[in-house]
Amino acid sequence: MMIKRLLLKNWKNFSSVDISFQSRMFIVGPNASGKSNFLDVFRFLHDISKQGGSLFDALERRGGISKLRCLAARTNSQIEIEVHIEEPGETPVNWIYRLGINRQPHGKHDPCVSYEIVIKNGETILSRPDVDDLKDETLLSQTHLEQTSANGKFRVLASFLSDIRYFHIVPQLIRHPQAFTGPNLPDDPYGRNFLELLAKTPENTRNSRLKNIEKRLRILVPHLTELSFTTDKFGIPHLEARYEHWRPRAGKQQEEQFSDGTLRLIGLLWSLLEPRDSPLLLEEPELSLNTAIVRELPKIMYELDKATRRKRQVFISTHSADLIWDKSISAEEVIILKPGNESSEAVLASCNTEIRGLLESGFPISDIILQYTAPESMKQAYLEEFFHV
Amino acid sequence: MISINLVYEDELQKAVMLRILAMFGEKFYPGTFFPGNGFGYIKKRIHNFHEASKIMPYFILTDLDTAPCAPLKIQTWLTGDKNPNLIFRIAVPEVESWVYADIVNFPKQFRCQYTIPNGADATEDGKKFLFTMIKKTAPKIIQEEILPEIGTSAKIGKGYNLVLCNFVARYWDPHIARLHSKSLHRAIVALERYNPV
């Protein structure tokens, strides 16, 4: 399944978005343009629909409705999310899920569902508020998406959204999980319990994935061999590998000695090998990696997607021109975020006339995008200096 | 106002291009910046920029360096008819010579002495001329900013871009400099005459 289109109103720093997606999307933009906020809408839908999740929790985790609402929202302060999802098959199914969130007009002004609509192949199968909601407004504190008893007609949609995975491994957390106190974050997005996740994976699956990862790592980190999983005498899980170098009998090293880049790559490859059908959200996968490796990533992602025999949609936020260096990347796969005074804009690179012109003139997309995502503030500084404006 | 994209090899060229555009008041407005980090990028992409200039004007600046003359370099890089929206100019011998062609403000700000009796374009190597003159006549504090550190492979001093770009923005007078650099004068004339097609 795949998200084909996203429409947003008043979502964080986006007052309005309407954008179509391919199976692989790169999100580029200057710092603080909203790359993480853009990805967060998918995480939000995941937080509502996952097992034990709810609209209330999803809002709480983000500091409440006031933190979610776009600053530019004035007259219409409702948050609106609309996703168009395609379910492939002999007879493909087109789903549309629409959710409006607002505060209750009276009482404690708690957040509530202002509308919730599910459309399957053009037919509306859920439309709220319905008769029950009108009788008992408390029902509007929950979505039907989060309720197993209510989402029977669109369970496939709920499962798809609940299976969305966000990934942004912090190598220090894998290496020294004990140094970071406090409760674990739901879904472990930063990889603190990555080794435990490995331990919980059935042995055969784990070994086959690690073998697959090692094969790719051999090209990227040539000295690393025999990547394996082990537990120490206290039962604590570890990753270990041998580093081949001038010493013929080099000892094995554990994750503590792995470089940041190696750990991030292992985590990245592992997440790509997970057999899921829902989108994978990757935040700046280029971090700690050498340019040459970064350029290889799109190819590796494609290769692994083929290896898992799934067409998993990937959303990747990046600051790296090298990540979009691969000539197979099209302007339809690149979303450019541009910060404005009150809200950010999200547009496909293919919709920008100037960028289209440059592409038609033979420029590779990686050459162009960086110039179009340079912070406006830098240009403003030049204008002030030279043009006194 | 004409929005014009800028293509250049280095920071000093960018500063000089912006200063020249600013001479024309409200005629030009800098569009997108395309930094090249050396001439290789511009040479490789010149035909693409030429093609792109059919949609939007481009101002491209590169140094002559060791090429025998500017028109020949343009012809070698860009064969065939040139689109008028592509303002492709060459600094002879380098953009540095356009900067020290301002024989009033440059010596005053950098407290150095030099003469260019045959004009700045006649100096053989712009950067070398600048380094030699700074080394011989400028105070140590300025030398430390501009000259590459001895014993290292650095091509310029750590403060080179900062100091020279600041000078271009604040003190450099292209009206004086064009009197002592023909290639700069021709570039300014090209911009004066330019009207988008």
Interface residues (C-beta under 8 A of the other chain):
Chain A: T353 E354 G357 L358 E360 S361 G362 F363 D367 Q371 Y372 A374 K379 Y382 L383 E385 F386 F387
Chain B: A15 L18 R19 L21 A22 P30 T32 F33 F34 R45 H47 N48 F49 H50 E51 A52 K54 I55 M56 A169
